[in-house]
Amino acid sequence: MTKTDTEMSPVNPGAQAREVLVIKLSALGDFVLALGAMKAVREMHLSARITLLTTPFFEEFGKLCPYVDRVETDGRPEGMKATAALIQRIRKTDYDIVYDFQTSGRTRNYFTALNRSGKAPLWSGHHEKAAFFHDNAERGRMHSIDRLAEQLEVAGVAPGGRWLGTSAPFPDLSWVRHKLGDTPRLQPAYFALTQPYMLLIPGASAHREAKRWPEANYAELATRIADRGIMPVIIGGKAEGPLAHEIVRREPRVKNLVTRTDLFQIVTLAEKALFVVGNDTGPMHMATLAGAPGIALFALTESDPDHSAPRGPKQPVIINSAPTLKELSVDDVWQSVRALGLLPA
């Protein structure tokens, strides 16, 4: 018996869907870049209950995100027993469609397990047996926003079937302040900051030294910025503690907020920052998506700015690059800061 066209061409359930699963596990930059795609899924399935499968780090952020209704944090289960329980729960929920925005070997295995032991739900991702298989050979070299836009097109989630020009689903972080309001903890004064201030983001993967601009360079840049009457402010996690300590030792006018800001505060501080300078790292993506003009520092031996550069909704993001960041001079970065046209006369 020959399959009908309907059987051969799965159809997105759209407004008829009742249960939808979105999978996004990490990392911070990739997670926030996927928020535009999550918004598009929400608009496609207005009546559905949308579940986000992620990791504990994103639990609080996901629970406030307006694009999902509930959050499950065991997206990276440890051991066969926990993995089997996750697969069983996904099958039992009977999702109308699953959007795999992680598209890793792990999530491919989830689909394989579901498909092996029964009929898998409609699946959008990078698996040859998925109902909506994003099979572009260049997908690994696409910017995350563009790759997810094309994946959504394959799944039937795009106005008129295509995201044209600059219409790709762009992440919007304005919901953070709308959700939390103008509470004191979201104000610069909460951290004793005075405007104008700017953000320094010196962190990057600890095992990828080429992606880290030297502390001495950050300190010299901070001195030039402070001399113009702008308060330099360092943000980052625990791993950036030694970097921040060294920068402040060299330039005491720098305000050190390392480990003191959560994801929501990064967004709201960036909204009011004059500009931001940082390495290729998650908080840098958050800051520019929140609206801060930015200078992003890229080591070309480690990553391609065309594929992973931070983007802003309207404000410019200038890319400074070198084979390794040790080869990028303070004068080069300072020239880009001046090019933003934001320094006081």
Order of alpha helices (4+ residues) and beta strands (2+ residues): alpha-beta-alpha-alpha-beta-alpha-beta-alpha-beta-alpha-beta-beta-alpha-alpha-beta-alpha-beta-alpha-beta-alpha-beta-alpha-beta-alpha-beta-alpha
